[in-house]
Each structure stands twice: as structure tokens, then as C-alpha cells.
């Protein structure tokens, strides 16, 4: 069936593909500036929609990257929801031309969906540079669907792709599965409600226990009928030693390997050999560690020193502090000379002088440099290798190596890292990582202040701080892993070839992520600032400071002025550390007090923006529960450390 324009039927075209194949770049090529980003219905996962005028105004949906289906993560479940629920006119699969054997299993699965399908083999120039040749005409003939070579970053092949989509038809290609599975599909398919894709495709996903299909089915049929179907699936599964998903995927991979061997050729040497060698070193249990150390140091220098130091200093002190804020205050004074409204905008807790200044002068340069660095790591293909390398370490915390990605992101901004926990497979894993982020991962701005204070004491002070934070991280992670229901997810990740990052890819992704920050996170800063202003105006803020003094002085052994620093730390972690830094500069803190204060402020509850993000990603109940755990734990550890150091006589 060809893709035709109708007045009544909305034309929706889904972009699907694995991670890092250029979907987002191709989406921008097809839609231009006509794009919106929002959460997919019923999920916290964001999808982009845009109007493709070269396709007669069809709506393009840029789905999250998937490793495979059945879905495992929230991102993949959102993609499965698109296949089940959207009135799809066509599917465009974007694949990495350098790794055809990785692309084709998904192609075979999408061909079974019964929706007109086009395969865009992207980055064909990189494949050619690596000596990889693909017979597109032969592959198109074997698949029975259009195959279009593209270079999304240059716009090459986009017109041909649009033409292919406009005339696309359903493929008759179908993988032959074991007879027991074919019989199960024939039996179950007619019993399932009608979806946007073919009954055969829905039946296969359901038999493989796709969570998105389970959720969709429960909304379509009565509970008793759903239970009967699940019982029948369990009976069918008993005919196999392995899970049905493994059997189905093996059949698709076997067919994909046969196709690739016929239509693709690969040369050796040059960058192919260098990339392969570096790729092996990156996951080596011994040699991968120095490479990881170099990557982390470069990340720390670019984000922590250049972003949080140089750029923040220039923006906060010179631009905002010296020019913009005085100008805003002067202009405002002409129209609103006195009164609470002026204070609300440019006062100590003003929307502009605190909220916008923090958001634009302090956080924006940090997250922008981190987005750039993360985009480079993402485009090279190093991040999946980092997951493999750290898998054994995170197993101690009841997690797998994928947890390293949000944890590393947390060193840039915990608020943003909380959002990226969507890449983790289970609710259990996401809860554990969010808890660890909120508890013991300092953002780069706070980490810079902490390291500066500890360095002013001694190297031993830095080691004590590190040991205390890591010990709490491991202890809480191990305990929470036992208490939170569910089992540890196994690490299943594909390793794409290492490649040189393309500047255009990195810039496009960074711009999109900065746009998200400006739309989603900046309002949270303004809400937090307004809350502080209201508390201060009502006289509650000074009372909170006084209420915390007995805990700070009696239990932590710190001066009473530190109570204000901890309260400010709730607004922004590094503000609390900065207040303590000023106290140390004035000689108000002893070495023991510096170490105790730094451990406590590191384990302290995250900034208000992070708490709002936890509530947004999980629930308000979850955010309150985490604050209720992290807050007393930070002070408990700080007080015990103070007594331990006093007992051994360190720093006296």
C-alpha cells in the first residue's frame, strides 16, 4: 500500500533506529524548525514531533533510540508505544551503514509490522572511508523495501528519502521462526486487540513479554481475559529452554548475517584497524583503566575547570555582576523605586538577581560544556564501552554498568543526570541511581569548591573526605539494592565501532539539550527563588536558620554561622560549600571542622531544582522519601566523623 494523502487520516511517520545513528539530525533535515518536544503520553520520555513540508505536511515523530525490541528501558517502551498507538503511515528506520549486521535484525522486525517501511542507511561516507561497500540495489531487492543511502549531517540523500517515503509500501519479508513459535503466533494473534501494526508483530512482542505491549493489552481487554492470555503464554513458553525473546532474536540475527554477507564487503587497515584496536583497549580490564582515567580527566578539565571556573567566573562576576545586574537594578529603580516588588525582582532573593543569574551565569555554562563533552563521547561510541568497563564495579551496588552514564553526568549537574536515568532498564535501577545521585555525587560547581577547601588543609584531608563519601555510597547502594524490590538487571549493550566525532553532530545535539535546559530547568530555579523570597518575607527563613543551629553546633561541632550555609545549600549545593569556604578564609574553621563540613555538605540533600526533577521523573512521594533519607543520613555521618576524628586526635 502506498503512502497517500487524505483529509481525514493524519499522516504520521515514525523515525526509528538504534542509538547514535543520526536520527535526530535526519529529523531536523526533514522538519527544519517546525518541531516540538514533549513527554510521550503516559510516560516521562520526551519525543520530538515536527511537520515535514516536503512530505505534504506529514508529522514526523523522532522516537528514542532502541537497542532492540522487546523493550527494556523507558525510552524503548516509548518507542514500542509509538508502534502500537500512533496512526502510522510509514516507518523510516535509520541505520548505521558501518554496521549492517547490527541494523538488519531491527529491519526484519519492522518489516513484520505491516507498515510501509524505508531503510535509510546513514553515515554512508564513513562506511566508505572505512572500506565498507554495500550493494544497495541488491539489499533493496532482498528486503523488498526502499534502501536509501544518506549523509544526514550534509543533507545528502534526504530528497531521495522523502521520495521513497511518499511511495513506500509494506514489505512481504518475513523471518521463519521455529514451528512452535509460528503456531503460537497463529493462535495468539487473532485474540489480541487491533493495534497500529500487524497482529503478527504484536503477537511476537507480547510472546516476548514486552512491557509496553503488556500495558497496552491491559488497557484494551478485561482483566480476566488478559490473565487467560498470560496463562496460555506461560504454557507456550514451556516448550522452550530459553526465553522466547532469545529464540526470536537469534532467528532474526541469523537471517541478518546471511543478508549482510551477500550485500556488504569490508576492507581492513587504516582507521578501521585503529578504531578496532582502540575499541578493544577501551573494554580491556587492565588497559581500559588508563584510557578511562584520561577521559575523566579531560571531562573534569573541560567541565569543572573551564566551564565551572573560567566561563562561570566571566559570566557571573564580569558580565552579570559588573554589567547586567546593576543595569537591571538601575532601570527598575526608575519605575519601582521601593517596595516588595522591586525586592522580588532584584533583591537578595530576587527572580533576576538570584534565579536568572544562577540559571544563566552559574549553571548554563556548566551544563553547556558538559553537553558538548557528552556529545563527543556519545558520537565516538565510547559510552557503551564505559558501561562494560565499569559493570563489575557497579555490581557491588546491585546495578550494572549502564549506571555509570547518569553517575558521570551527575558530576556535571545532578538535575540533568536525574533525567538521564531513563536509559536504565528497570524501575528498581532508576530508583537506586537517583538515590545515589541525590546522596553522594557532587555537581562540578560544588566539587570545585570542596576540592579547593580540602587542598588548603592537606592531602590527608582530601583522602578522608573521599573515603567517607565512597564508603557511604557503597554502603547505601548495597543496602538499598537489598531493600528495593526487583532483581539486578544484566548488562546487555551493543558496542558500535569507535569513530571520529563529527562537529555538526555534536553541535546539533548540544543545541537541542541546551534548549531543553532553558525550557525545563530554568523555571525550576525561578520557582525555588520565589519560594525563598516568600519564606524570607514571612520571617520563616531566619527561624529555619536558628532552628538548625543546635544541630550544626552541638552535633557537627561547627560554628553557628554554618547553619546559614547548609540552608543555602538546599537552593544550590555549591552555595552551601561557598559559604563554608568564606568561613575557612576568615579562619573560622579548624581542619577537623573543614573535613566534617565538606563530608556533610557533599552528602547533603541536592539542590531544590534536583528535588523538583526527582518529583517530575518519579513522583512527589519519591522525592519526599529521598529527602527524608538523605538529610538525616548526611548529618549522622558528619557527626560520627567529627567524633571519630576527635577521638584519634587528627587535626588537633
Residue pairs with C-beta under 8 A, 6 or more apart in sequence:
1 116
1 169
1 170
2 116
2 167
2 168
2 169
3 11
3 89
3 90
3 116
3 165
3 166
3 167
3 168
5 11
5 56
9 87
9 89
10 59
10 87
11 55
11 56
11 57
11 58
11 59
11 89
12 58
12 59
12 61
12 86
12 87
12 88
12 89
13 52
13 55
13 58
13 59
13 60
13 61
13 88
13 89
13 90
13 91
13 92
13 165
14 60
14 61
14 63
14 82
14 83
14 86
14 88
14 90
14 91
14 92
15 23
15 26
15 27
15 60
15 61
15 62
15 63
15 92
15 94
16 23
16 63
16 66
16 79
16 91
16 92
16 93
16 94
16 106
16 110
17 23
17 65
17 66
17 93
17 94
17 95
17 103
17 106
18 65
18 66
18 67
18 95
18 96
18 102
18 103
18 106
18 494
18 496
19 65
19 66
19 67
20 65
20 96
20 378
20 379
20 381
20 496
21 65
21 94
21 95
21 96
21 103
21 122
21 123
22 94
22 96
22 122
22 123
22 150
22 152
22 153
22 505
23 62
23 63
23 65
23 94
24 48
24 62
24 508
24 509
24 512
25 152
25 153
25 504
25 505
25 508
26 92
26 94
26 120
26 122
26 150
26 152
26 158
26 161
27 35
27 48
27 50
27 60
27 62
28 35
28 508
29 152
29 155
29 158
30 50
30 52
30 54
30 55
30 60
30 158
30 161
30 162
31 50
31 51
31 52
31 60
32 50
32 53
34 50
34 51
34 53
35 48
35 49
35 50
36 48
36 49
36 50
37 46
37 47
37 48
37 49
37 512
37 515
37 516
37 519
38 46
38 47
38 49
39 45
39 46
39 47
40 46
40 47
40 78
40 81
40 82
41 81
41 85
42 81
43 74
43 77
43 78
43 81
44 74
44 422
44 616
44 617
45 64
45 74
45 75
45 77
45 78
45 422
46 516
47 61
47 62
47 63
47 64
47 78
47 82
48 61
48 62
49 59
49 60
49 61
49 62
50 59
50 60
50 62
51 57
51 58
51 59
51 60
52 58
52 59
52 60
52 162
54 159
54 162
55 162
55 165
55 166
56 166
58 89
61 82
61 86
63 78
63 79
63 82
64 75
64 76
64 78
64 79
65 75
66 75
66 76
66 79
66 106
67 76
67 492
67 493
67 494
68 105
68 106
68 249
69 76
69 79
69 80
69 106
69 109
69 205
69 208
69 210
70 80
70 205
70 208
70 209
70 210
70 211
70 213
70 245
71 77
71 79
71 80
71 210
71 211
71 212
72 425
72 489
72 492
73 422
73 423
73 424
73 425
74 422
74 430
75 422
75 423
76 212
77 210
77 211
77 212
77 215
78 212
80 205
80 210
80 212
80 213
81 212
81 216
82 88
83 113
83 195
83 196
83 197
83 201
84 195
84 196
84 197
84 202
84 212
84 213
84 216
85 195
85 196
85 216
86 196
87 196
88 115
88 196
88 197
89 115
89 116
90 115
90 116
90 117
90 118
90 165
90 168
91 110
91 113
91 115
91 116
91 117
91 118
92 117
92 118
92 120
92 161
92 165
93 103
93 106
93 107
93 110
93 117
93 118
93 119
93 120
94 120
94 122
94 152
95 102
95 103
95 104
95 106
95 107
95 119
95 120
95 121
95 122
96 102
96 103
96 121
96 122
96 123
96 496
97 103
97 121
97 122
97 123
97 124
97 126
97 127
97 132
97 134
97 149
98 123
98 126
98 127
98 130
98 132
98 496
98 497
98 499
99 496
99 497
100 121
100 132
100 134
100 256
100 260
100 263
100 264
101 253
101 256
101 257
101 260
102 494
102 496
103 119
103 121
103 256
104 255
104 256
104 259
104 260
105 249
105 252
105 253
105 255
105 256
107 117
107 119
107 143
107 256
108 173
108 175
108 252
108 255
108 256
109 201
109 204
109 252
110 117
111 117
111 143
111 144
111 145
111 171
111 173
111 174
112 173
112 174
112 175
112 198
112 200
112 201
112 204
113 197
113 198
113 201
114 170
114 197
114 198
114 200
114 201
115 170
115 196
115 197
115 198
116 165
116 168
116 169
116 170
117 145
117 168
117 170
117 171
118 145
118 146
118 147
118 148
118 161
118 164
118 165
118 168
119 139
119 143
119 145
119 146
119 147
119 148
120 148
120 149
120 150
120 157
120 161
121 127
121 134
121 136
121 147
121 148
121 149
121 150
122 150
122 151
122 152
123 151
123 152
124 134
124 149
124 150
124 151
124 157
125 151
125 154
125 156
126 499
127 133
127 134
129 271
130 266
130 267
130 270
130 271
130 272
130 275
130 497
131 266
131 267
131 268
131 269
131 270
131 272
132 264
132 265
132 266
132 267
133 264
133 265
133 266
134 149
134 263
134 264
135 263
135 264
136 147
136 148
136 149
136 263
138 262
138 263
139 147
139 259
139 263
140 146
140 147
142 259
142 262
142 263
143 171
143 173
143 259
144 171
144 172
144 173
145 168
145 169
145 171
145 173
146 164
146 167
146 168
148 157
148 160
148 161
148 164
149 157
150 156
150 157
150 158
150 160
150 161
151 157
152 158
153 502
153 504
153 505
174 200
175 251
175 252
175 255
176 182
176 251
177 185
177 247
177 248
177 251
178 247
178 251
180 236
180 239
180 240
181 204
181 207
181 244
181 247
181 248
184 203
184 207
184 233
184 236
185 200
185 203
185 204
185 207
187 232
188 203
188 206
188 207
188 229
188 232
188 233
188 236
189 199
189 200
189 202
189 203
190 199
191 229
192 199
192 202
192 203
192 206
192 217
192 229
193 217
193 220
193 221
195 202
195 216
202 213
204 248
205 212
205 213
206 213
206 214
206 217
206 229
206 233
207 233
207 236
207 244
207 248
208 243
208 244
208 245
208 248
209 233
209 243
209 244
209 245
217 226
217 229
218 226
221 229
236 244
237 243
237 244
240 247
266 272
271 500
272 497
275 497
275 498
275 499
276 497
276 498
278 498
279 381
279 385
279 495
279 497
279 498
281 287
281 288
281 291
282 288
282 291
282 382
282 385
282 386
282 389
282 498
283 385
283 388
283 389
283 495
285 389
285 392
288 385
288 389
289 389
292 386
292 389
295 377
295 382
295 386
296 408
298 373
299 373
299 377
299 408
299 411
300 411
300 444
302 369
302 372
302 373
303 366
303 369
303 370
303 373
303 411
303 412
303 444
304 411
304 444
304 447
304 448
305 448
306 369
307 365
307 366
307 368
307 369
307 370
307 444
308 365
308 366
308 444
308 445
308 448
309 448
311 365
311 366
311 369
312 361
312 362
312 365
312 366
312 445
315 360
315 361
315 362
315 364
315 365
316 357
316 361
316 362
319 361
320 357
320 360
320 361
325 346
325 352
325 353
325 357
328 345
328 346
328 352
328 353
329 346
329 353
332 342
332 345
332 346
333 342
336 342
336 345
340 537
343 349
343 350
343 533
344 350
344 351
344 530
344 533
345 351
345 352
345 353
346 352
346 353
347 353
347 533
348 354
348 536
349 529
349 532
349 533
349 536
350 529
350 533
351 526
351 529
351 530
351 533
354 529
354 532
355 525
355 526
355 528
355 529
355 530
356 522
356 525
356 526
358 525
358 529
358 572
359 521
359 522
359 525
359 526
360 522
362 445
362 572
362 574
363 413
363 445
363 517
363 521
363 525
364 514
364 517
364 518
366 412
366 413
366 443
366 444
366 445
367 412
367 413
367 416
367 513
367 514
367 517
368 510
368 514
369 412
370 409
370 412
370 413
370 416
370 444
371 509
371 510
371 513
371 514
372 506
372 510
374 409
374 412
375 501
375 505
375 506
375 507
375 509
375 510
375 513
376 501
376 506
377 383
377 386
378 509
379 499
379 501
379 502
379 505
379 506
379 509
380 498
380 499
380 500
380 501
381 495
381 496
381 497
381 498
381 499
382 498
383 405
384 493
384 494
384 495
384 496
385 495
385 498
386 401
386 404
386 405
386 408
387 400
387 401
387 402
387 404
387 405
387 491
387 493
388 401
388 491
388 493
388 495
389 401
390 401
390 404
391 400
391 401
391 491
394 400
394 401
394 403
394 404
395 488
396 474
396 477
396 478
397 403
397 432
397 436
397 473
397 474
397 477
397 478
397 481
398 432
398 477
398 478
398 480
398 481
398 482
398 488
399 429
399 432
399 433
399 477
399 481
399 488
399 489
400 429
400 488
400 489
400 490
400 491
401 491
401 493
402 423
402 424
402 425
402 429
402 491
402 493
403 424
403 429
403 432
403 433
405 420
405 423
406 417
406 418
406 420
406 421
406 423
406 424
406 433
406 437
407 417
407 433
407 436
407 437
407 441
409 416
409 417
409 420
410 417
410 437
410 441
410 443
411 441
411 442
411 443
411 444
411 447
412 443
412 444
413 443
413 444
414 437
414 438
414 441
414 443
414 573
414 606
414 607
414 610
415 521
415 524
415 606
415 607
415 609
415 610
415 613
416 517
416 521
417 437
417 441
418 434
418 437
418 438
418 610
418 613
418 614
418 617
419 613
419 617
421 429
421 430
421 433
421 434
421 437
421 617
422 430
422 617
424 430
424 433
424 489
425 489
426 486
426 489
427 486
428 484
428 485
428 486
428 487
428 489
429 486
429 488
429 489
430 617
430 618
431 480
431 484
431 618
431 622
432 477
432 480
432 481
432 484
434 614
434 617
434 618
434 622
434 626
435 476
435 480
435 626
435 629
435 630
436 473
436 476
436 477
437 606
437 610
438 605
438 606
438 610
438 614
438 626
438 630
439 472
439 473
439 476
439 603
439 630
439 633
439 634
440 469
440 470
440 472
440 473
440 476
440 602
440 603
442 450
442 573
442 602
443 573
443 574
445 572
445 573
445 574
446 573
446 574
446 576
446 577
446 601
446 602
448 574
449 574
449 577
449 578
449 581
450 465
450 577
450 598
450 601
450 602
451 462
452 581
453 577
453 580
453 581
453 584
453 594
453 598
454 461
454 462
454 465
454 594
454 595
454 598
455 462
456 584
456 594
457 591
457 594
457 595
457 651
458 591
460 650
461 591
461 594
461 595
461 651
464 595
464 599
464 641
464 645
464 650
465 595
465 598
465 599
465 602
468 599
468 637
468 641
469 599
469 602
469 603
472 603
472 633
472 637
476 633
481 488
521 609
521 613
524 608
524 609
524 612
524 613
525 609
527 612
528 571
528 607
528 608
528 609
528 612
529 571
531 608
532 541
532 571
535 541
535 544
536 542
541 567
544 567
545 563
545 564
545 567
546 563
548 563
548 566
548 567
549 560
549 563
551 563
551 635
552 558
552 559
552 560
552 562
552 563
552 566
553 559
553 560
553 563
555 635
555 638
555 639
555 642
556 562
556 596
556 597
556 600
556 635
556 638
556 639
556 642
557 592
557 593
557 596
557 639
557 642
557 646
558 589
558 593
558 596
558 597
559 583
559 588
559 589
559 593
561 583
561 588
562 579
562 580
562 583
562 597
564 579
565 575
565 576
565 577
565 578
565 579
565 580
565 583
565 597
565 601
566 576
566 600
566 601
566 604
567 576
568 575
568 576
568 579
569 575
569 576
569 577
569 579
569 601
569 604
569 607
570 576
570 604
570 605
570 607
570 608
571 607
571 608
572 607
572 609
573 601
573 604
573 606
573 607
576 601
576 604
577 598
577 601
580 589
580 594
580 597
580 598
580 601
583 589
584 594
589 597
590 651
591 650
591 651
592 642
592 645
592 646
592 650
592 651
592 652
595 641
595 645
595 651
596 638
596 641
596 642
596 645
597 638
599 637
599 638
599 641
600 634
600 635
600 637
600 638
601 634
603 630
603 633
603 634
603 637
603 638
604 630
604 631
604 634
605 611
605 627
605 630
605 631
605 634
606 614
606 630
611 623
611 627
612 623
614 622
614 623
614 626
615 622
615 623
645 651
646 652
